[in-house]
């Protein structure tokens, strides 16, 4: 019997997202990730660990000439992602495939994508108490493929001159940079501040394959006002569907 699902909306209702009612459910991380990808019309994007398709569908909604491919290890989520693409009118530009990072589908050729984006599992295996639901465990806790392995896969799939964009926990920034430095240039680190004066919990890191430009640490983006509402910039991204231009990110100091 299929697991119960709920239907949710992203980008102010433009993306219809059916997802499991229990287990791992998408968060604003997927929307923020999609907003930061520097794609343009006519280019291709690979979403690694695409889940129910949230990031892929948000990106395809923002950029109507982009083709997005998702790879996901859970067949139930692949089916949901495909259904979500159909319901959102994006099935012609968003395709989702069952695949493992250690043995990806043969149709996904290395160095064939203009951009690669990923929201890897946040927790190393054996750290803390694992989630009780198996779906949350698979999405949040590293298995056989560690963060380093996720980065290796992303780098292998992007073409020369293309970009890799990752969202992850701020306290693992050292691992992110360790896996990308010397392999991507023009690295950009964008802290995501939950509120002004609060430590960043998430970072977006992006870079370009083959570039020799140095790393840039941006001022960051504040997500919530003191009353809990989204800041105007966060609102424009999360509900208005605006992109985050990492090359000209507005100066928002925490």
C-alpha positions, 0 to 999 in steps of 0.5 A: 500500500502506498504511503499517505501523502500531502499536497503542498505548494511552493513559490506562492502556489506555482509548484504543486508538491505531493510528498509523504505525510511522514518521514522526510519532508522538504524544507525551504533549503530546497527552494533556496538551493534552486534560487542560487543556481546560476543557470540560463535558458537552454542549459541543463541542470542535474539535481543530485538526491532530488527527493520529491522534486522540490528543488528541480521544480522550483528551478524549472519554474524560475527559468522556463528554458532550463532542462532539469534532471533528477537522480534519487535512490528511493523509487517511491520518491522518484514516482512522486517527483514525476507526478509533481512535475506533471501536476505543475506542468513541468514534465517536458523539462523535468525528468527524474530517474532512479539511481545510486551515486555509486552506480548512477543510471547509464543515461547520465554521462559524466561531464554532461551537465551545465550545472549540478545542485545538491542538498546532501544528507546533513549528518555523518553516520553514527552522529547523534540519534538517527531519525525514527522514520527510515525516509528521514534517515535516508535523507538526513544521515549519510550512508555508504556515500559520505559528504566527500562522495557526494561532492566527488559525484557532483564534480564528476557530472558537471562539464568544464566551465559549469557550476556546482551549487550545494546547500548544507549545514554551516558547521560542516563548511570546512568539509565542503571547502575541503572537498571543493578547493582546488577543484572548483574556482570562483568559490562563493560562500553565502551564509543563511542567517535565521535572524539578525544577530543569530549564527548561520545554520546553513550555507550555500557554496557554489563554484565553477569548474575550471575557473582560477578565481579566488574564494568570496565570502558574501555578507549573507542573507537574513531569512526572518525578521524579529517578528518571525516573518520572512524578510523582504528579500527572503519573501521574494525568493521563497514565495516570489520565485526570485533568484539569488545572484551570487555574483551580485548578492545584496549586502545584508549583514546579520 
